[in-house]
Amino acid sequence: MITALQRKCDVMAEIVSLESADTGWQATFEHSLAGKFTKALNEFFSKITKSKYTSAGNFLQLVSYLAVLVIAVILPLPQFASDKEGLALVVLAGLGLRILGNLLGGKEKYSFTAMDALIIGLLAINIVATFASRYFADSLIGLAKVVVYTASYFLFSAVLNKSPKKVILVTAALVFSGLLVSLYGLYQYKIGVAPLATWEDPTLESKATRIYSTLNNPNLLAGYLIPLLPLSFALTAASFSARRFFLSLFPLGATAVIFAALLLTGSRGAIIALGAIVFVLGAILFQWLYVEKPKTRKLLMAALILLPLIAAAALQLVPGFEQRISSIFAGREHSSNSYRMNVWESSWQMFLDNWWIGIGPGNKTFRLAYGLYMRSGFDALGTYCVPLEIAVETGIVGLILFVGMVFLSLSRAHLTFWQCQTAYVRWLAAGLAAAIVGVMAHGLVDTVFYRPQVQLIFWFLLAACVALRKFCQNKNHSLNHTA
C-alpha cells in the first residue's frame, strides 16, 4: 500500500512541479523582448571584451556567492531588526554583481524554470495592484519591498544553480548563525530576561520567560528559527546517511539547541509549525525506511503507537508548555485568539471587496484600507495570516500564483528526494520541504513572514529546491547518456 501511495505521489509531483514547462519557459524568455535584449547585451559585451575579462566575470560571480553567505550570517543581527534598508542594499548589490559577472563572460550560466515564471507573474500582479490602488504612493513603498525580495530569489537561484555544494554551505551558514542566536536566547532564559511587551494573556497562562535573543520579539525569533530546525536536522541525517559521523556532530548539536530555543520563545504559532515539521519529516522518514529498509517495518509500526503517547506524557512534565498549547484551542476566551479572529474577519471582508487585484502591496497600504473595515479597538499592521494577506494585497490572482510557487517547490523537493541517490542532496531536499511547510504553517496565524529575517530565508528555500532538482536532473541525464 505504501509503495502504491508513493507512485501516486510521484505522478502528482511530476504534474505539479511543472518541469515539463521549463524548456518552454526558457524558449519563451529567449524569444521575448527581455530575452532578446539580454542576448544583445551579452553579444555587445563579448565583442568589446573579446574574452579578456572572463576572469573578472568569474570573480564577480564568486563575490555574489560570498554576498549570499554574508546575508545568511548577518540576518539575525540586532541592527537589521530595524535597518531593513541595509539588507536590501546587500541583496541588490549581490544581484548586480551577478548580472555584471554574467555579462563579462563568467562561466556559470543560468537556465530559467517554471518557478521563475510564477515569481515574475507574482511581481507583475503586484505592479498592477500598485497602479490600481487608491493608495498609490504607499503601495509604491510596498512594491519596492516586493522587488527586493524578488531580486533575492533570483540572486539565490543564480548562485545555487545546479550546485548542491553551495546549497550545503549556505544552509550550514544559516544553521551556524541560528545556533549562535539560539545560544544567546538560552542565556536569556537562564537569567530570566524581562519581556519587552505583554506577550501572553495573564488570565489564562502562568507567567514564564519568553526569549527573543537578538530580534527583540519572541514571535519573530520563532519565525526565524522554524526553517532552520529542519535544515539542521537534514544536515544531520545527510551526514549519517553518508556515514560521516564526525561531521554530523555539529548539526546534531545545533538541532537540539535550536529546538530548545524554539520552544522557549513560547510562540503558539511556532508550536503549530513544529507539529507540521515533525509530521512532514516523520512521514518522509517513515516512508523511506518502509521502502528502503523492509526489516524496520515492525519497529515503525510500534513507533507510530508509542511516540504520540511519549509526546503526550512529556507535555505533562512541562505545565507552562501544556497551558500554552491548550490556549491555542481556547477560542475567544484567549485575548490573542480573539484579537486575531477579529482581524481575520475584517481582512476577509477587505478581500471580498477587492478580490480581483487587491488593495495594493505593503503594510502602510493595508493600514489605510483596514481603517475602513476594522472593529473598534482592534487595530492591526497586517492580517495575521499570510495567504489572507496576499489575497488582500494582490487579489485572487496573486494568491493562486503564490500557492503555485509553494506547491511547485514542494513537488520538486519530493522528486529530488526519491530520484536522487546522493545522500546530502536527498536529505537536504527533505529538510527544505519541511522548512517550507513550517514557515507556511506559522504564517497561517502570524505575519512575521513579512520581516526580512523570515522572508529572505523563504526565498532561499524556494531557490534551493529548484537548484537541487536541476542537479538531480542533470545527473540522471548524464547517467542515461553514458548508459
N, C-alpha and C positions, 0 to 999 in steps of 0.2 A: 504493500500500500504506500509506503514511504517513497519508494523509487518511482511509482506511478505518479505520485504527487509532485515529485521533483521534475519529472518530464513535462508535466503540465505547466509548472512554474517556469521552466526553461523556455517553453514555447511562448508563454505570455511575456516573458522578459525580452525575448527576441523582437516581439512586436512593439512593446512599449519603449524599448531602447532607441528605436528609430535609426538603428545602424544602417539599414538599407537606404536611408535618405542622406547619409554622409557624403557619398560620392556625388549625388545630385546637388547637394548644397554647395560642395566645393566647385562644381561646374557652374552653378548659378552665380556664385560670387565672382568667379573668373570672368564671366560674360557681363556682369553688372557694371554700372558706371564706376562704382568704387573699386571693383576688381581691375578694370582697365586702367584706372588712374594709378593704382598701386603697381601694376605691371609696367606702365610707362615710367613711373618714378624709379623703379628698380633698374630699368634699362638705361635711364638717364644717368643714374649714379654709377652703373657699371662702365659706361662709356667714359665718364670723367675719371674715375679711379683706376680703371683698367687693372683691377685685381691688386693694386698697390696697397689698398687699405683693408684687405681681408682680415689681417691680423688685428687691426683696430676694431673691426666689426665683431670678431670673436671676443675681444677683450670687453667690449661694451655689453655683449650678451652675458658674459661672466659677471660683470658688475650688476646687471639687472637681477641675476640669480642671487648675488650677495645681498641685494636690496630686499629680496623676499625673505632671506634668512634674518635680516635685521628686523623686518616687520614682525616676524614670528617671535623674536626675543623681546622687543620693546612694547608690544601690545599692552601688557598689564601695568606698565609704569604709571605712577600716580599722576604725572603731568599730563598724560594723554587722556585721563578721565575727563578733563575739561578742554584741553587743547587738541581738538579733533582736526584742526587745520594742519597740524604738524604731520599726522599720519597721512592725510590726503596728499600732502606735498611729496612724501616718500613714495607713495603709490604712483602718483603721476610722473615723478622723476624716473622711477624704475621702468614704467611702461615707455616713456620717452626714450630712454637709453636702449631699451629692447628694440624699438622701431628703428632707431638710428643704426644700431648694430646690424639689423637685417638689411637695411639699405646699403650699408658698406660691405655687404657680402659675407656676413657671418655664416658659419657652417650650419647652424641649427635652423631648420626650416619648419614652418608651421603649416599644418593641414587643418582646414575647417571641418566642423562637425555639425550635426543637427542641434546639439546643445547651443552652439554659437548662434544659430538662427533663432532659437527660442529666447535667448538673452537679448539679442538685438531687437526682437519683437517686443520684449518687455520694456526695453529702453524707449522704443518708438511709441508705445501706448502711454508711457509716462510723459513724453514730449507732447503728445496730443492732449492728454489730460491737463497739462500745464497751460497750454494755449487756449484751452476751452474753459479754464477755471475762472470763476468770479473773483478769485483772489490771486491774480496773475503774478504780482510781484513776490508774494510769499511762496507761491508754488515754484517760482524760479529757484529759490533757495533750496527747496526740497529736491528739485530736479538736479541741481548741482551735486547733491549728495548721491543721487542715483547714478550720475555719470561717473563719480569717483568709484563707487562700488562696482559698477560695470567694468571700469578700467582695471580694477583689482582682479576681476575674474580673468580678463584677457592677459594680464601680466602673469598671474599664476599658471594659466593654461599654457602660455608660450614657454615659460621657464620649465615647467614639469613635463612638457610634451614628450611622450614615449619614454620617459626616464624614471624607472622605479627607484633608482638610487637617489635622485633628487627628492622624490616624494618621501622617501625614508628619512633623509637628512632634515628636510623642513618639518616633518612630523616630529622627529626627535628634538628639534629646536623648540617647537611648541610645547612638547611634553616637559622639557627641561625648564622652560620658563614657568609653566604651570606648576611644576614641583616646587620651585622657589616661592611662588606666590602662596601655595598651599602650606608650606612650612611656616611662613610668616603668619598665616591665618591660624595655624595650630598654636603658635606662640601667643596670639591674641586671646585664644580660648584659655590658655594656661593662666594668663594674668587677669582674665575676666574683663576684657576691654568693654568700656561703656558704649552703649548703642548711640548712633548718630541721629536716630529718629525713633519713633514708636513703631516697631516692626510688627508686633502681634497684638491681638485682641486680649487685653488683660482679664476680661471676664471669662474667657474660655481656656486660656493656656497659662501654665506656670511660667514665670519669667526664667529665661535661660539666655546664656551668652550666644549671640549670633555673630559669627566672624564675617569680616568684609575685606580683610587684607589690604592691598594697595588700591582697591577700586571703590572704597567708601560706600558700598552698598551690597548687602548680602545677596540680594537677588541678582545683581549684575555679576558678582563673583561666581554665583551658581551658574549663570548663563555662560560665563567664560570657561568654567571647569567641565561642564557637561560634555562637550565634544572631546575634550582631552582625555577623559576617563576611558572610553572605548578605544581611542587611538593608542593610549599607553598599554592597554590590555592586548591590542593587536600586535604591538611590537614584542610583547612578552610571548604570546602564542607563536609568533613567527620565529622567534629565536629558539623556542623549544622544538618547534617542528623541524627547524634546520639543524637541530642538535648542537646549537651554540649556547650551551647552558650558562656559561660565564656572562655572555652578553645579555642574557635575559634578566640578570640581577637588577640592573638599573631600571628598566621599565616595570619590573615586578614591584620593586620598592616604590616607584613613582605611582603606580596604580593604587597601592594601599594608602599612600599619603593623600593623593587627590580624592580618593573615595571618602576618607575620613573628613577632609576639609569640606567636601560637598555636602555631607550630612550635617556638619556643624554650621553651615550657612542658615539652616533652618528654613530654607526656601521650600514651600509646598509644591511649587512648580518643578523644582529640582527633584522632588520625590516622585512626581509623576513621570518626569523624564527618565529618572533612574529605573523605574519599573519598565518603561519602554525599552531602554537599552538592555537591561537584563533579559527581557523577553526575546529581543532580536538576536543577541549573542547566544542565548541559550538555545533558541530554535536552530540557529546555524550550526552550533557545536553538536547538538543532538543529531541533526540530520547527517552531518559529516561523519560522526562516529558510527551511526547506524549503517551508513552505506559503505564506508571505507574500513571500519573495524567491526565486523559482524560479531566477534566474540564479546563485545561490550554491551550487547543489546539487553541482556538481563539486568546488568548494572544500571543501564539507562532507565529502564522501566522502574527500577527501585528508586532511582534518584527523582523521577517525576513525582513519586508519592512522598518521599522523605524531605526533600528540600523545601517545599512550601510549609510543611509542619515545623521544620527547623527555623525558618524565617519568622513564622508566627510566634514561636516560643521566644525568639530573640527580641521581638518587639516588647514582650512583657518585661524584659530586663531594663528597658530604657523608657521610663514612663513619659518623659518630656517628648520623646520622639513619637511615642504612640499617640499622645494627645495631638501632636502636630498633624499626624496622618488622619486622625479621626475628624479634625477640623475641616479637612477637605470636603467631607460629606455632611457638614453641619448646615449647609444651605444658607439661608439668610440670617440664621442665628449668629453667624460669624460676620463681624463688621466688614472684613476684607472681601469675603464672598459676596455680601450684599452690595458693596460698592461696585465690584466688577459686574455683577448682574445688571445693575442699573446702567452702567456704561455700555455693556453689550446691547441692551435693549435700545438705547438711544442711537448707538452706532449702526445697528441693524436698520433702523428707520432711515438713517442717513443713506445707507446703501440702497434701500428700496427707492428713494427719491432721486438717486444718482447712479443707477445700476449699470448704465451703458459704458461711460468712460470715467466715472468717479468725479471727485471734487478737486483733484489735483494732488501731487505728492508733497510730503513734508508735514512735520508736526505743527508748524505755525499755521498752515492751511487748515489742518484738522481742527485746531483750537478755535479758529474763526468760525468755521462751519458748525462745530459742535455746540457753540453757544446758542444756536437756534433750536437745538434738539435736546439739550441736557436737562436732566431733572435737577431741581434746585438743591444745591449743596453737594452735587456730585460732579465737580469739575474734573477734567482728565487731560493728560498730554497725548493719549492715544487710546486705541480701542481695547488694549489688554488682550488681544487675540490677533496673531499675525495674519492668518487668512482673511479675517474680517477687515483688518487694517488695509491690506492690499486691495480688497474688494471696494472699500470706501474710497481709497485714493485713486484707483485706476479702473474701477468697474469690473464687470464680469469677464471682459477680455483679458485684463491684467491677471485676474485670479486664475483663469484657465492656463495662461502661459506659465505662471509661477508653479502651479500644481504639476504641469507637464515637465518643468525643469526638475522638480524633486523626484518624480517617478522615473524619468529618464535616467537620472544619476543612480537611483537605487537599482534599476534594471541592469545597468552596465556593471555595477558592483557585483550583482548576483552572477552575471555571466562570467565575469573575471574570476570570481571565487571558484566556480565549478569547472571552468575550462582552462585555467592556468595552473601549471604544476609547480611553479616557483613559489616556495613557501612564503617568503616575505610579501610577494605580490598578492597571493591568495588571502592571507590573514589581514593585510592592510585593507584590502577591499571589504572584508567583513567589518573591520573597525570603522571604516569610512561610512558604510551603510548604517551601522548602529549610531554613529555620531550624528548623521543627518536626521535619523528618526528621533534621537534625543533632543536635538535642537528644535525640531518641529513640535514635539510633544510639549516642551517647555513653552514654546511660542503660542500654544493654544490658550494660555492663561496669563501671559505676561508680554511686555513689549521691550524688554532689554535686547531683543533681537536687533533692534534698530541702533544699538550702540556699536561703535566700530570694533570694540573688543570681541563682540559676538559675530557681527555681520562679516567682518573680514575672514574669520575662520570658516564661516558658512561658505563663502565663495571659494575658499581654498578646498573645502571638501568636495564641491562640485567639480572643480578643475582636476583634482587628484583622481576622482572616479573616472573621468574621461581619459586622463593620461595613462592610468594603469590599463584601461581597456585597450587603448591604442597599442601599448606594449604587448599585451596578450595577443591581439590580432596579428601584429607583425611577426611575433614569434611563431604562432601557429602557421602563418603563411609561409614563413621560411622553412619550417619543418616539412610542410606539404610539398613545397617546391623541391626540397632536397630529395624527398621520397620519390 
